[in-house]
Amino acid sequence: MIAISDTSPLILLDKAGYLWILGKLFEKVKIPPSVDREWLRPGGYIMPDWLLVENLSTETAADAEKLYQEIDKGEAEAISLCRSLRADVLLIDDLKARRYAKAMGLTITGTTGLLIAAKQRMLIPEIKPILNILRKHKFYLSSEVYDKALTIVNEN
């Protein structure tokens, strides 16, 4: 399974120490160049072999450019790359960008969905402590979504 990621799932999972779950959930995770630039990885970070920067074709870049006025550049490039590669899923958290991606028929999931999938595959024992860490890192998660996620994985 191939995923395309926007910046926020990478940053959030990395800050919480759970970036590795992406390598267990997906065969490859590809990111466009702007996401690579937005995801500031201090200390000479070495990318894992399952994570790849994918350059945009001229057509894909033109497609992304149409979205720049509506959403962030990284989100626009991620959506366009997902469309052009016909990837299995787009990893994205921003609500406005998620709406655009859904309207284009893309399959999406966010950081919370990734944690749910990791728990369901028994890669992690609980999601509640991770969600709490993410909230401390300014990840906006409504109480409704938080409670629903915990219900899905029987942690309520």
C-alpha positions as CSV (number, residue, x, y, z in Angstrom):
1,M,0.0,0.0,0.0
2,I,1.4,3.4,-1.0
3,A,0.5,6.6,0.9
4,I,1.2,10.2,0.2
5,S,1.7,12.4,3.2
6,D,1.2,16.1,4.0
7,T,3.5,17.6,6.7
8,S,1.4,17.4,9.8
9,P,1.2,13.6,10.2
10,L,4.9,13.4,9.8
11,I,5.7,16.2,12.3
12,L,3.1,15.0,14.9
13,L,4.1,11.3,14.8
14,D,7.8,12.3,14.9
15,K,7.3,14.6,17.9
16,A,5.5,11.8,19.7
17,G,8.1,9.2,18.9
18,Y,5.8,7.2,16.7
19,L,6.9,8.0,13.1
20,W,7.9,4.4,12.7
21,I,4.3,3.2,12.6
22,L,4.0,4.7,9.0
23,G,6.7,2.2,7.9
24,K,4.6,-0.6,9.4
25,L,1.3,0.5,8.0
26,F,2.5,1.3,4.4
27,E,4.9,-0.2,2.0
28,K,6.0,3.3,1.0
29,V,5.1,6.8,2.1
30,K,5.9,9.4,-0.6
31,I,6.0,13.2,0.1
32,P,6.2,16.1,-2.4
33,P,9.2,18.5,-2.2
34,S,7.3,21.2,-0.4
35,V,6.4,18.8,2.4
36,D,10.1,17.8,2.7
37,R,11.0,21.4,3.1
38,E,8.1,22.1,5.6
39,W,9.1,19.2,7.7
40,L,12.1,20.6,9.4
41,R,14.2,17.7,10.7
42,P,17.1,19.1,12.7
43,G,20.3,17.2,13.3
44,G,21.0,15.6,9.9
45,Y,17.9,13.3,9.9
46,I,18.3,10.3,7.8
47,M,15.0,9.3,6.1
48,P,13.9,5.7,6.6
49,D,13.8,3.5,3.5
50,W,10.0,3.5,3.4
51,L,9.8,7.3,3.1
52,L,10.6,8.9,-0.3
53,V,10.6,12.4,-1.7
54,E,8.7,12.3,-5.0
55,N,9.3,15.2,-7.5
56,L,6.3,16.5,-9.2
57,S,5.8,16.2,-12.9
58,T,5.1,19.4,-14.8
59,E,1.4,18.4,-15.0
60,T,1.2,17.5,-11.3
61,A,2.9,20.8,-10.4
62,A,0.3,22.7,-12.5
63,D,-2.5,20.8,-10.9
64,A,-1.1,21.7,-7.4
65,E,-0.7,25.4,-8.4
66,K,-4.5,25.6,-9.0
67,L,-5.0,24.8,-5.3
68,Y,-2.4,27.1,-3.8
69,Q,-4.8,30.0,-3.4
70,E,-7.2,27.8,-1.4
71,I,-4.9,25.6,0.7
72,D,-1.3,25.4,1.8
73,K,1.4,24.5,-0.7
74,G,2.3,21.3,0.9
75,E,-1.3,20.2,1.1
76,A,-1.9,21.1,-2.5
77,E,1.2,19.2,-3.7
78,A,0.3,16.2,-1.6
79,I,-3.2,16.1,-3.0
80,S,-2.0,16.5,-6.6
81,L,0.7,13.9,-6.1
82,C,-1.8,11.5,-4.6
83,R,-4.0,12.0,-7.7
84,S,-1.3,11.6,-10.2
85,L,0.2,8.5,-8.7
86,R,-3.2,7.0,-7.8
87,A,-1.9,6.3,-4.4
88,D,-3.9,4.2,-2.0
89,V,-4.4,6.9,0.7
90,L,-3.6,10.5,1.5
91,L,-2.3,11.3,5.0
92,I,-3.6,14.8,5.8
93,D,-5.0,16.6,8.9
94,D,-6.1,20.0,7.8
95,L,-9.9,20.1,7.6
96,K,-10.1,22.4,4.6
97,A,-7.6,20.3,2.6
98,R,-9.3,17.1,3.6
99,R,-12.6,18.5,2.1
100,Y,-10.8,19.2,-1.1
101,A,-9.2,15.8,-1.2
102,K,-12.6,14.1,-0.5
103,A,-14.3,16.1,-3.2
104,M,-11.7,14.8,-5.6
105,G,-12.5,11.2,-4.6
106,L,-9.3,10.6,-2.7
107,T,-9.1,8.2,0.3
108,I,-7.8,10.1,3.3
109,T,-6.8,9.5,6.8
110,G,-5.3,11.8,9.4
111,T,-3.0,11.3,12.4
112,T,-5.8,10.0,14.6
113,G,-6.8,7.5,12.0
114,L,-3.2,6.3,11.6
115,L,-3.1,5.7,15.4
116,I,-6.4,3.8,15.3
117,A,-5.0,1.6,12.5
118,A,-1.8,1.0,14.4
119,K,-3.7,-0.1,17.5
120,Q,-6.0,-2.3,15.4
121,R,-3.0,-4.0,13.9
122,M,-1.5,-4.4,17.4
123,L,1.5,-2.2,16.6
124,I,0.8,0.0,19.7
125,P,-1.0,-1.0,22.9
126,E,-3.0,2.3,23.3
127,I,-3.7,5.5,21.5
128,K,-4.9,7.6,24.4
129,P,-1.4,8.5,25.8
130,I,-0.2,9.3,22.3
131,L,-3.2,11.5,21.6
132,N,-2.5,13.3,24.9
133,I,1.1,13.9,23.8
134,L,-0.1,15.2,20.5
135,R,-2.5,17.6,22.2
136,K,0.4,19.0,24.2
137,H,2.2,19.6,20.9
138,K,-0.7,21.9,19.8
139,F,-2.5,19.2,17.7
140,Y,-6.1,20.4,17.6
141,L,-8.4,17.5,18.3
142,S,-12.0,18.1,19.2
143,S,-13.4,16.3,22.3
144,E,-15.9,14.6,20.0
145,V,-13.2,13.2,17.7
146,Y,-11.0,12.3,20.7
147,D,-13.8,10.4,22.4
148,K,-14.9,8.7,19.1
149,A,-11.3,7.5,18.5
150,L,-11.1,6.0,22.0
151,T,-14.5,4.3,21.5
152,I,-13.3,2.8,18.2
153,V,-10.3,1.1,19.9
154,N,-12.2,0.3,23.1
155,E,-10.2,2.7,25.3
156,N,-13.1,4.8,26.6
